[in-house]
Amino acid sequence: SSMNITFKVGEKAVYPAQGVGEIVSIETREINGNKETFYVMKILKTESKILIPTRKAQEEGLRKIISKEKIKDVYTILKSKEISPTSKKTWNRRYREYMDKIKTGSVFEVAEVIRDLSRLKSQKDLSFGERKMLDTARNLLINELSIVKNTNEESIDQEIKSIFNA
């Protein structure tokens, strides 16, 4: 989109498939004779730093963390009885499509992956790859929600578990 979202130092943001990080600085570096400005982002969970070119931040899926008001939409997706068409596909197609959803960085797409795989899990054993993917998706969601709600990850984890044990 042409509307370029900018981030300030000290602001928290979400980077697809990595989770919530903090913009620790904005630096200009010269690369092959071209000046490029980067967000330097520290992923909170792993402490690892990522450089994201500011002009590509949007393409790369860097986004603001969701607002408190949006939390209920996430829970609506988790609780909804529908299941995405992806879940009906062959294992490898399904795996790819869920991976793509996680890579969008959208908290809502991540919630769909959790919902579908958690449902699937109650019907049959998930493959190793699917179990890992479910873990990844859950961790990303728990990471962001705990920060938005300013609570510990354990309580969010319990909330999500209780939805699917229902």
Salt bridges, closest charged atoms under 4 A:
GLU11 OE2 - LYS64 NZ 2.72
GLU27 OE1 - ARG29 NH2 2.82
GLU30 OE1 - LYS35 NZ 3.48
GLU36 OE2 - ARG55 NE 2.85
GLU97 OE2 - LYS89 NZ 2.71
GLU97 OE2 - ARG93 NH2 3.39
GLU112 OE1 - LYS101 NZ 2.46
ASP116 OD1 - ARG115 NE 3.11
GLU130 OE2 - ARG94 NH2 2.61
GLU144 OE1 - ARG63 NH2 2.71
GLU153 OE1 - LYS45 NZ 2.76
ASP157 OD1 - ARG138 NH2 2.21
ASP157 OD2 - LYS161 NZ 2.90
GLU159 OE1 - LYS149 NZ 3.31
